[in-house]
Amino acid sequence: MIVEIGHFALVLAFALALVQSVLPVWGARSGDARLMATAGPSALGQFLFVAITAAALIHAHVVSDFSVVNVVENSHSLKPLLYKITGVWGNHEGSMLLWVAILALFGGLVAFFGGNLPASLKANVLAVQAWIASAFYLFILSTSNPFARISPAPIEGNDLNPVLQDIGLAIHPPLLYLGYVGFSIAFSFAVAALLDGRIDAAWARWVRPWSLAAWICLTLGIAMGSYWAYYTLGWGGWWFWDPVENASFMPWLAGTALLHSAIVMEKRDALKIWTILLAILTFSLSLLGTFLVRSGVLTSVHAFATDPARGVFILAILVLFIGGSLTLFAWRAPGLKPGGLFAPISREGALVFNNLFLTVGCAIVLVGTLYPLVYEMATGAKITVGPPYFNLVFGAFIAVLLAAVPFGPMLAWKRGDLLGAAERLWFAFALAAIVTIAIWWPSTGALLTALGIGLAVWVMAGAVVEWAMRIRLLRAPLGESLSRAWGLPGATWGMTLAHFGIGMAVLGIVSESSWNEERILAMKPGEVVTIGDYQVALDGMIPRKGENYAEEAAHLSIRRGGALVTYLEPSRRMFATRRMATSQTGIATFGFSQLYIALGETDKTGASAVRLYWKPLVTLIWLGPLIMALGGLASLLDRRRRIGAPVPARKPVSKGGGPKDSGPPAPAAPMAAE
Amino acid sequence: MTRKQRRLTLIAVAGLVIAAAGALVLYALTDKIVFFNSPSDIVAKHPKPGTRIRLGGLVREGSVERGGNAHVAFEVTDGVASVPVAYVGILPDLFREGQGVVTEGAFDASGKLQADTVLAKHDERYMPKEVAEALKKSGEWRGDTPPK
């Protein structure tokens, strides 16, 4: 019964989305306030119905209702409760449901918090959200129904893929989808602006918090996925340039560009048309990612199932939305008023530079991801485009962008002084140069490593120097500096943290790829092996039993200079239902570095294959994005941008109509530095 | 500078960056890609030692030999031809005789593939697409469930 209610609620959400697709736009075009006003309640209604649907499916999984195909295929009565819940989206149907649930959530949030939006903009935005939602409801209902029944019901289910039975599944997909789908709001705003034929700085002010929220989730989602792969796969890799990783990375690159160009639009009323295009492209890349993952055209660990009908359906959605929005763009964009002027050397110029390199970087990833498909269609031969391509081409371009990062915030709006900026950055540059030389000098060979570390130091030091200047650190009494730091706007803190975080991540990446130590050997109990500064002794093997698996764990003691530091217990788990083994790695963190041990099979002589890694500064790879996300949060909480808070700009938003005059560039809130 | 001059400067800079990216992409896409081959392809083509390739097929029954210190040797077959592979390290959890596998590495002078990557996917029901197609080509395909 509950299952049927869930199914029915999904159909109702679809029906509501269809209504919401038409009435508000109609109202906006004919100026009918009542029709426009239907958008809000129906968006909230959609969210309510989808929430009922999701709750019904979760309920079916939790009570192990094996009359539902989805539960049979992905669950088992003995599975721990956490994995019964997370297993709901650990499969194709459930993950699509999560997708639309988050879409409905965002639609509901816009309806709820969008009280200060001009009525026609709000109506159009919610209508565009409903177009997307309708397409995906139809997709689920017609090709991926999670509520399909099976009769007679089996007594037991097939269990969830053991690799997915991890806390990572509880965090990674929801965060990633919050990011992916969150960019639909920016997309809807862009399309709504094109429908309206009007765009101004206030538009950017509304779009930025939504994009920022999506970006924060996507950043965390990607980082979490990377760490999950790292600790679960057992060979110490954290990024594989796998098509599915690229599918999440491309919207991130485009979204990062969008955040930066929206600043220019908000502060200077320039780059308007470009910002609209970026908003469209970012969500288009999210859709492309969904297509790549869900259609199975690219084989990958993430492809749960491959079904041609589904692939064609999502491809149709993809073509419809990307093609449609770009056509609309080509038709309406030339009619938009161009924005303000600025010199090439200026804050705006720096942000354009940022956008240029981020979009080119994104294109590089796109080409590498799709090239195997194109190549196979053209020649029939199968190829892989792997790390050698991405590391070389993407690495080269992103390095140029990173080298420029510290300059951006040093330049003034409209007309900047590059020489002056360079002078103020001397300390960061000197520090980076010293570090580079100190690494390169003793072993003149690792020039790339030295340059990479130097680059990371440059970006981090650049961010700190800029921050120190803002608070007049060491130039004013400490108390004054502190009160200045306290008074810095959230957006400024956000920028400093995000730039510092990207530097941290680069430091971790370069350090891990250059100084990673690896030992693979067969160890017998009693044997000792040295890696990094640590001696690892295999004390013995311990067999254990878990709820739905049996495992063989290795007990290892880690010593440094003879003194016992800690124990690690990597293990191999055997899951009976699927007859699958997984490995649980043993990881010990020392400072920012990690000792990583994975266990292989035990041979007839009683020796177990063991893989040990010493990974210097590896945790920075994920701490960096964490700091970046923290920066995003600081910026999001900025009082001036809080959703619903009165805009403190000198130009109050006129009620109902939004600023009709896109004349003088919005003075907006001044940056603290000016 | 006028609006037009500025726009031209921007277009010129963007053009340069895009041209540089294009050149680098084209270079990397001819030089840094790896071809996928089935064992029959390898026997027919005899790739030169040192060329990186991706080899996919089934792990031949009874061919897995475990040496000391995590050295493993096995053969990859598509039912028609077999290619010897050597690997040092921990094999993936799902590596088994008779199961689909994709390996990547370079051939040594003796015609053995020195693999640095061995992929067996995570799901028991899963068969790498390339392997499935290669098996269909060699006539060893046994329906939609991978051969046990």
Interface residues (C-beta under 8 A of the other chain):
Chain A: N161 V163 G234 W235 T299 V301 T306 L341 F342 A343 P344 V352 L356 F357 V360 A363 I364 V367 G368 Y371 Y375 A381 K382 I383 T384 V385 G386 P388 Y389 L392 V393 A396 F397 I520 L521 A522 R572 R578 R579 M580 A581 T582 S583 A598 L599 G600 E601 D603 A609 R611
Chain B: M1 R3 R6 T9 L10 V13 A14 V17 I18 A21 L24 V25 A28 L29 K32 I33 V34 F35 F36 R54 R66 G68 N69 A70 V88 G89 I90 L91 D93 L94 E104 K121 H122 D123 E124 P128 K129 E130
